[in-house]
Amino acid sequence: MRSLKALRLTPPITKLLEDKSDPSVIERALRGKRSPRARGATADCITVAAVQMELNLLDDGAQYAEKIYGLCRQAVERGAQLVAFPEYAWTPLIGMLPGVQALASESKNGGGLSGALKEISGSASLKATFALVARPVETAFVAAGRAVARELGIYLMSGSTIARDEAEHLYNVAYLFGTDGSLIGSQKKLHAYTTEREWLTVGSSLQVFELPFTRVALPVCMDFTYWETTRLAWRDGAEIFFNPSADSAGDQEFLAARGVQTRVQESPAYGLLCNMVTDLFGLHWRGPSRIVEPIGMPARGSVLAQTASNDREEIIVQELDLVSLREFRATHAPDFNRPLYRKYLPQAYAQYRERAARDGKRTVK
């Protein structure tokens, strides 16, 4: 198999990836469909869907758009107005690379996604391989998100994709689109997981996005391990937390609890946990995915909806009562001990920064 490393500086590989990620081709793939349209959301309630998505390799951006469209259409037909996808939702686009689907079908690589990509690229560096594919992958990912949101009239949190800036830094970025296909905003992952430290540059700021009916935040996977993330989003008015995730411990309740299901108890909001699931390339990402709320709201417990499986593609749909949430937040505001924070937190964060390496990689575990 000829490696991508040998082709990376020649026109054929560049042209191949550009053609497979062409936004005009992606838009044409969805044009002319007789699509249902999501009904408009109100300030009182919104129906949301969390997608538990399988990693199935696809040939190009048009196939990717068709897959995302099919899942979102199912959600809309069940009443969803806002649909959310997992972390690493971009990974089906790895199928654009020459030879990757053959390697996957052979199932001989046990080194995980990183090992597989290193083998295909002929490079010892996963960062170098990701840098090669980041631009076409992000182009296809964003074009598909825009087209699907516009076609179905939904708000779409399309999960996360790899992205590269002009300085060659690589990020893990979640995207949010409006009902007209416009980009509302994006959120860079703020905390790297162990296996990401080889290539990931973390973001430095948390965003809260204003929708006509609520405010939302979309921290990515590991960001939910830290209570400060959602507390900051709550402080800025976020009422819905999206938790896009790709977690090998997603089916272990005591480990999965470190995510949004716990965070909404500390910072009252609704939460959508959307898991990527696969057994490809030695990966064992698992669900279940959930839609959760703070304990104490209309006596329904914490889990409003949950996928029936932890390893299959599923969609869960739930109406969220924003009026009840606001009433609950008004009477159950998180406690703040500001003198304690002023005494200890500046010193703690200063020590953390001193121990942090460049590109966001921590030198302490």
C-alpha positions in Angstrom: 0.0 0.0 0.0 1.5 3.3 -1.0 1.6 5.6 2.0 0.1 9.1 2.3 3.5 10.3 3.5 4.9 9.6 0.0 2.0 11.5 -1.6 1.5 14.4 0.8 3.5 16.9 -1.3 2.1 15.9 -4.6 -1.1 17.2 -6.3 -3.0 13.9 -6.5 -3.5 13.5 -2.7 -4.4 17.1 -2.2 -6.8 17.1 -5.2 -8.4 13.8 -4.0 -9.2 15.2 -0.5 -10.4 18.5 -1.9 -12.8 16.8 -4.3 -14.1 14.5 -1.5 -14.8 17.5 0.8 -16.1 20.0 -1.8 -19.0 22.0 -0.1 -20.9 22.4 -3.4 -21.0 18.6 -3.8 -22.1 18.2 -0.2 -24.9 20.7 -0.7 -26.1 19.0 -3.9 -26.3 15.7 -2.1 -29.2 17.0 0.0 -30.9 19.3 -2.5 -34.4 18.3 -3.6 -35.2 16.1 -0.7 -38.8 16.3 0.6 -37.7 17.0 4.1 -39.9 17.5 7.2 -39.3 20.8 8.9 -38.9 21.2 12.6 -41.5 23.3 14.3 -40.3 26.5 15.9 -39.1 26.5 19.5 -40.6 28.7 22.2 -39.2 30.4 25.3 -41.2 27.9 27.4 -40.0 24.5 26.0 -37.9 22.9 23.4 -37.7 19.3 22.2 -34.2 18.0 21.9 -32.5 14.9 20.5 -29.2 13.3 21.5 -27.6 11.1 18.8 -25.5 8.1 19.8 -23.5 7.6 16.6 -21.6 4.7 15.2 -18.2 5.1 13.6 -18.8 3.8 10.1 -16.2 4.9 7.5 -17.5 6.8 4.6 -16.1 7.6 1.2 -16.6 11.4 1.0 -18.3 14.4 2.4 -21.5 13.8 0.5 -22.0 10.4 2.1 -21.2 12.0 5.5 -23.9 14.6 4.9 -26.4 11.9 3.9 -25.6 10.0 7.2 -26.1 13.1 9.4 -29.2 14.1 7.5 -30.7 10.6 8.0 -30.2 10.7 11.7 -31.5 14.3 12.1 -34.5 13.5 9.9 -35.4 10.7 12.3 -35.1 13.1 15.2 -37.3 15.7 13.5 -40.0 13.2 12.7 -40.1 12.5 16.4 -40.6 16.2 17.2 -37.0 17.4 17.7 -36.1 21.0 17.2 -32.5 20.8 18.4 -30.3 17.9 17.6 -26.9 17.1 19.2 -24.0 14.8 18.1 -21.0 13.2 19.8 -17.3 14.2 20.1 -15.2 12.9 17.2 -18.3 12.9 15.0 -15.8 13.7 12.2 -14.2 10.2 12.3 -16.3 8.6 9.6 -14.5 11.1 7.2 -11.3 9.1 7.8 -12.7 6.9 5.1 -11.7 9.6 2.6 -8.1 8.5 3.0 -6.8 5.9 0.5 -6.5 2.5 2.0 -8.1 3.2 5.3 -11.3 1.2 4.7 -9.3 -1.8 3.6 -7.3 -1.6 6.8 -10.4 -1.4 8.8 -11.9 -4.5 7.2 -8.8 -6.5 7.8 -9.2 -5.7 11.5 -5.5 -6.5 12.2 -4.6 -3.2 13.8 -4.9 -3.2 17.6 -3.2 0.1 18.2 -6.3 2.2 18.1 -7.2 5.0 15.8 -3.8 6.7 16.2 -2.0 3.5 15.3 -4.1 2.9 12.3 -3.6 6.4 11.0 0.1 6.2 11.6 0.3 3.0 9.6 -1.6 4.5 6.7 0.3 7.7 6.6 3.7 6.1 7.0 4.4 8.7 9.7 5.5 8.1 13.3 3.7 11.3 14.2 -0.1 11.3 14.7 0.1 15.1 14.7 1.6 15.2 11.3 -1.1 12.9 9.9 -3.9 14.9 11.5 -2.3 18.1 10.1 -2.5 16.5 6.6 -6.3 15.7 6.8 -7.5 18.5 9.1 -8.5 21.0 6.5 -10.5 18.8 4.2 -12.1 17.0 7.2 -13.2 20.3 8.7 -14.4 21.6 5.4 -16.6 18.6 4.9 -17.8 18.5 8.5 -18.9 22.2 8.5 -20.5 22.0 5.0 -22.5 19.0 6.1 -23.6 20.7 9.3 -24.8 23.8 7.5 -26.7 21.8 4.8 -28.4 19.5 7.3 -29.5 22.3 9.6 -30.9 24.4 6.8 -32.6 21.5 5.1 -34.5 20.4 8.2 -34.8 23.8 9.9 -33.2 22.6 13.1 -30.6 23.9 15.6 -27.7 21.5 15.2 -24.8 20.9 17.5 -23.0 18.7 15.1 -20.4 17.2 17.5 -16.7 17.9 17.2 -14.2 17.9 14.4 -10.4 18.2 14.1 -9.4 21.7 13.0 -6.1 23.4 12.2 -5.1 27.0 12.4 -2.6 29.0 10.4 0.1 28.3 13.0 -0.4 24.5 12.5 -2.0 24.1 15.9 -4.6 21.3 16.0 -7.9 21.6 17.9 -10.9 19.5 18.8 -13.8 21.8 18.0 -17.6 21.5 18.5 -19.9 23.4 16.2 -23.4 24.9 16.6 -25.6 25.8 13.5 -28.8 27.7 13.3 -32.1 26.8 11.5 -31.0 28.6 8.4 -27.6 26.8 8.2 -25.7 29.8 9.6 -22.8 29.1 12.0 -23.8 30.3 15.5 -20.5 29.5 17.0 -17.9 26.9 17.9 -16.1 25.7 21.1 -12.6 24.4 21.3 -11.9 21.6 23.7 -10.4 23.0 26.8 -8.8 20.0 28.5 -6.9 17.2 26.6 -7.5 13.6 27.4 -4.4 11.4 27.8 -4.4 10.1 24.3 -4.8 13.5 22.8 -1.8 15.1 24.3 0.4 14.1 21.4 -1.4 16.4 19.0 -4.1 18.6 20.7 -3.8 22.3 21.4 -6.5 23.2 23.9 -8.7 26.2 23.8 -8.5 29.0 26.4 -12.1 30.3 26.7 -15.5 29.0 27.3 -18.4 30.2 25.1 -22.1 30.6 25.9 -24.3 31.0 22.9 -27.6 32.9 22.7 -30.5 31.2 21.0 -33.9 32.9 20.6 -35.3 30.8 23.4 -32.4 29.9 25.7 -28.6 30.0 26.2 -26.4 26.9 25.6 -22.9 25.8 26.1 -21.0 23.0 24.4 -17.8 22.0 26.3 -16.2 18.8 24.9 -16.0 15.5 26.8 -13.0 15.9 29.2 -14.1 19.5 29.9 -17.0 18.1 32.0 -14.5 16.4 34.3 -13.9 19.8 35.9 -16.8 21.4 37.8 -15.5 24.9 37.0 -16.5 24.5 33.3 -20.2 24.2 33.8 -20.2 26.6 36.8 -18.8 29.3 34.5 -21.4 28.4 31.8 -24.2 28.5 34.4 -23.0 31.9 35.6 -23.3 33.2 32.1 -26.9 32.0 31.8 -26.5 28.6 30.0 -29.6 26.5 30.5 -28.6 23.5 28.3 -25.2 21.9 28.4 -24.2 19.7 25.4 -21.7 17.0 26.4 -20.3 15.5 23.1 -18.2 12.5 24.2 -16.1 9.6 22.9 -15.5 7.5 26.0 -14.1 4.0 26.5 -15.6 4.0 30.0 -19.0 5.3 29.0 -20.6 2.0 30.0 -19.1 2.1 33.5 -21.6 4.0 35.6 -19.2 5.3 38.3 -16.8 6.6 35.7 -19.4 8.0 33.3 -20.8 9.9 36.3 -17.9 12.4 36.1 -19.7 14.0 33.1 -22.7 16.1 32.6 -25.1 14.0 34.8 -23.1 15.2 37.9 -22.4 18.7 36.6 -26.1 19.6 36.3 -26.6 18.8 40.0 -23.9 21.4 40.9 -24.9 24.0 38.2 -28.6 23.5 37.5 -29.3 23.0 33.8 -30.4 20.4 31.3 -27.7 18.2 29.9 -27.3 16.1 26.7 -24.7 13.4 26.8 -24.0 12.2 23.2 -21.6 9.3 22.8 -19.7 8.0 19.8 -19.7 4.2 19.8 -17.4 1.8 17.9 -15.1 -1.2 18.0 -13.1 -0.1 15.0 -9.3 0.2 15.1 -9.0 -1.2 18.6 -11.3 1.5 20.0 -14.1 0.6 22.4 -16.1 3.8 22.7 -19.3 3.2 24.6 -22.6 4.7 25.7 -25.3 4.9 26.9 -26.2 8.4 25.9 -28.5 10.4 28.2 -30.7 13.5 28.6 -30.5 14.7 32.2 -31.8 17.3 34.6 -31.1 18.3 38.2 -32.5 16.1 40.9 -35.5 17.8 42.4 -37.2 19.0 39.3 -40.8 17.8 39.0 -39.9 14.6 40.8 -38.8 12.7 37.7 -35.3 11.8 38.9 -32.2 12.9 37.0 -32.3 10.8 33.8 -35.1 11.9 31.5 -34.1 9.7 28.5 -31.4 7.1 27.9 -30.4 4.9 24.9 -31.3 1.2 25.3 -27.9 0.1 24.3 -24.3 1.2 24.9 -22.8 0.1 21.5 -25.4 0.8 18.8 -26.6 3.8 16.9 -29.7 5.3 18.6 -31.6 8.6 19.0 -33.3 9.7 22.1 -35.8 12.6 22.1 -37.1 14.6 25.1 -39.1 17.8 25.6 -37.4 20.2 28.0 -39.5 22.4 30.2 -37.6 25.7 30.4 -40.1 27.4 32.6 -39.7 24.7 35.3 -35.9 24.9 35.0 -35.9 28.6 35.6 -38.2 28.3 38.6 -35.9 25.6 40.0 -32.8 27.7 39.4 -34.4 30.7 41.1 -34.8 28.6 44.3 -31.8 26.3 44.1 -28.9 28.6 43.1 -25.4 27.1 43.7 -23.7 28.3 46.8 -20.6 30.6 46.5 -17.9 31.1 49.1 -16.2 34.1 47.5 -13.7 34.7 50.4 -12.5 31.1 50.1 -12.1 31.5 46.3 -10.2 34.7 46.7 -7.9 33.1 49.2 -7.0 29.9 47.4 -7.9 29.9 43.7 -5.5 32.6 42.4 -2.6 30.7 43.9 -3.8 27.3 42.7 -4.3 28.5 39.1 -1.0 30.3 39.1 0.8 27.0 40.2 -1.1 25.2 37.4 0.0 27.7 34.8 3.6 27.3 35.9 3.5 23.6 35.4 1.8 23.7 32.0 3.9 23.2 28.9 3.4 25.0 25.6 0.5 24.0 23.3 -1.6 23.2 26.3 0.1 20.0 27.3 0.4 19.5 31.0 3.6 18.3 32.5 1.9 17.0 35.6 -0.6 14.2 35.6 
